[in-house]
Amino acid sequence: MQATDTPAPAPVQLSRNLAVASLLGLILLGLAWELWLAPLRPGGSWLALKVLPLCLPLAGLLKNRMYTYRWLSLLLWLYFTEGVVRATSESAPGAWLAALEVLLSLALFAACVMHIRLRQKSAKAQPLSETVTP
């Protein structure tokens, strides 16, 4: 059994909080963008469904599962690519929203990578007797 009662180091907790905040930001931005702020069609667009894949890793991030950070760091490149394409092909306000999507995607990627590295580093620093309780 792993000792999960011990608090995570501050940098690990910071990277987790940044990842959760960035993911929530991407979800809210995607919904607001496609339903109210600059939809492709008046009244909203079915493109708002693009946020559904982002809802899946939210539970894993909140449960602090390392595997979720790894596969999310690959999934989010689809949103980065969409943001770059739409930022260069649409006019305002869609271009500004796309640029925000790019920034949130980059922040989420940085937070995921930072979290993975910091957790691996802190796991190596702890002796085995501290991580396993009898």
URWOMO-V461917 format. One record per backbone hydrogen bond with DSSP energy under -1.0 kcal/mol. CO is the residue of the C=O (numbers start at 1). NH is the residue of the N-H. If there is no record, write none. Layout:
co=CO nh=NH
co=CO nh=NH
//
This chain:
co=1 nh=133
co=2 nh=4
co=9 nh=13
co=10 nh=14
co=11 nh=15
co=12 nh=16
co=13 nh=17
co=14 nh=18
co=15 nh=19
co=16 nh=20
co=17 nh=21
co=18 nh=22
co=19 nh=23
co=20 nh=24
co=21 nh=25
co=22 nh=26
co=23 nh=27
co=24 nh=28
co=25 nh=29
co=26 nh=30
co=27 nh=31
co=28 nh=32
co=29 nh=33
co=30 nh=34
co=31 nh=35
co=32 nh=36
co=32 nh=37
co=33 nh=38
co=34 nh=45
co=41 nh=44
co=45 nh=48
co=46 nh=49
co=47 nh=50
co=48 nh=51
co=49 nh=52
co=52 nh=55
co=57 nh=61
co=58 nh=62
co=59 nh=63
co=60 nh=65
co=65 nh=69
co=66 nh=70
co=67 nh=71
co=68 nh=72
co=69 nh=73
co=71 nh=75
co=72 nh=76
co=75 nh=78
co=76 nh=80
co=77 nh=81
co=78 nh=82
co=79 nh=83
co=80 nh=84
co=81 nh=85
co=82 nh=86
co=83 nh=87
co=84 nh=88
co=86 nh=90
co=91 nh=95
co=93 nh=97
co=94 nh=98
co=95 nh=99
co=96 nh=100
co=97 nh=101
co=98 nh=102
co=99 nh=103
co=100 nh=104
co=101 nh=105
co=102 nh=106
co=103 nh=107
co=104 nh=108
co=105 nh=109
co=106 nh=110
co=107 nh=111
co=108 nh=112
co=109 nh=113
co=110 nh=114
co=111 nh=115
co=112 nh=116
co=113 nh=117
co=114 nh=118
co=115 nh=119
co=116 nh=120
co=117 nh=121
co=118 nh=122
co=119 nh=123
co=120 nh=124
co=121 nh=125
co=122 nh=126
co=127 nh=130
co=128 nh=132
co=131 nh=3
//
